[in-house]
Amino acid sequence: MNETLQTIARRRSVRRFKDEQIGEAELRAILEAGLQAPSGHNDQSCFLLAVQDKAVLKAISEGSKAAMRMSPVDWVAGAGANEKFHIFYDAPTAVIVAARRDAVSPLADACAAIQNMLLAAESLSLGSCWIGFVRYHFQDSDAYAKLGIPEGYEVQYGVALGCQPDGPAGKPPARKPERCYRIIK
Ligand SMILES: Cc1cc2nc3c(=O)[nH]c(=O)nc-3n(C[C@H](O)[C@H](O)[C@H](O)COP(=O)(O)O)c2cc1C
């Protein structure tokens, strides 16, 4: 397997992080990787907001959790009610991924950018996790202005980023033993 395929196979969600911040050059490389992703109609619709201010990360987490507590879905409401739960797992950096509402495919554009960032993080030996819970905070339109997210953009997801703690990482989910693809020739 070449290096790219090994990076893809090795990547797993990381939910524990060291306190130390990631390097600025690494962060920029990850954001650039996000912006290199394909986009529908070549709209290049994504806006990436990297947040490293602990208080802001906490405010986004708490805002998301408040909305999650109203969810009719039990496990979501339960996570929102868990005082110890931080939606970014106390990662020192999170990237909020927004995409232009008027783009042809904003959600797909955001997802493509996110996967590029997760793989870039893995290639730099950094831990990362795709964070869907962040969407709850951005149901509130005030949250956009507070964070300076440009007009016309909608937050789709977030990405937690940080250095992985030393020692064993725990058991990451393996892939299903049956191969979920077919080849028709
Ligand atoms: C759309 C989407 C939303 C996700 N949201 C969260 C989340 O809010 N919190 C979390 O811990 N993991 C989240 N994940 C990560 C998945 O739980 C994870 O990818 C899955 O369990 C497979 O594990 P792996 O990434 O280690 O292969 C999300 C993944 C996707 C694709």
PDBQT file of the ligand as one rigid body, heavy atoms in Angstrom, charges set to zero:
ROOT
HETATM    1  C1  LIG A 201     -21.619  12.894   9.881  1.00  0.00    +0.000 C 
HETATM    2  C2  LIG A 201     -20.793  12.443  11.053  1.00  0.00    +0.000 A 
HETATM    3  C3  LIG A 201     -21.004  13.000  12.295  1.00  0.00    +0.000 A 
HETATM    4  C4  LIG A 201     -20.238  12.585  13.401  1.00  0.00    +0.000 A 
HETATM    5  N1  LIG A 201     -20.434  13.207  14.606  1.00  0.00    +0.000 NA
HETATM    6  C5  LIG A 201     -19.704  12.804  15.670  1.00  0.00    +0.000 A 
HETATM    7  C6  LIG A 201     -19.855  13.468  16.934  1.00  0.00    +0.000 A 
HETATM    8  O1  LIG A 201     -20.610  14.435  17.089  1.00  0.00    +0.000 OA
HETATM    9  N2  LIG A 201     -19.112  13.018  17.969  1.00  0.00    +0.000 N 
HETATM   10  C7  LIG A 201     -18.248  11.971  17.848  1.00  0.00    +0.000 A 
HETATM   11  O2  LIG A 201     -17.609  11.608  18.833  1.00  0.00    +0.000 OA
HETATM   12  N3  LIG A 201     -18.066  11.331  16.662  1.00  0.00    +0.000 NA
HETATM   13  C8  LIG A 201     -18.766  11.739  15.577  1.00  0.00    +0.000 A 
HETATM   14  N4  LIG A 201     -18.566  11.129  14.357  1.00  0.00    +0.000 N 
HETATM   15  C9  LIG A 201     -17.525  10.086  14.222  1.00  0.00    +0.000 C 
HETATM   16  C10 LIG A 201     -18.138   8.678  14.103  1.00  0.00    +0.000 C 
HETATM   17  O3  LIG A 201     -18.684   8.293  15.334  1.00  0.00    +0.000 OA
HETATM   18  C11 LIG A 201     -16.997   7.705  13.677  1.00  0.00    +0.000 C 
HETATM   19  O4  LIG A 201     -16.494   8.101  12.422  1.00  0.00    +0.000 OA
HETATM   20  C12 LIG A 201     -17.496   6.259  13.595  1.00  0.00    +0.000 C 
HETATM   21  O5  LIG A 201     -17.828   5.780  14.867  1.00  0.00    +0.000 OA
HETATM   22  C13 LIG A 201     -16.428   5.320  12.985  1.00  0.00    +0.000 C 
HETATM   23  O6  LIG A 201     -15.245   5.382  13.737  1.00  0.00    +0.000 OA
HETATM   24  P1  LIG A 201     -13.843   5.812  13.078  1.00  0.00    +0.000 P 
HETATM   25  O7  LIG A 201     -13.957   7.252  12.615  1.00  0.00    +0.000 OA
HETATM   26  O8  LIG A 201     -12.859   5.650  14.200  1.00  0.00    +0.000 OA
HETATM   27  O9  LIG A 201     -13.555   4.904  11.938  1.00  0.00    +0.000 OA
HETATM   28  C14 LIG A 201     -19.275  11.561  13.246  1.00  0.00    +0.000 A 
HETATM   29  C15 LIG A 201     -19.045  11.022  11.967  1.00  0.00    +0.000 A 
HETATM   30  C16 LIG A 201     -19.767  11.454  10.878  1.00  0.00    +0.000 A 
HETATM   31  C17 LIG A 201     -19.478  10.905   9.502  1.00  0.00    +0.000 C 
ENDROOT
TORSDOF 0
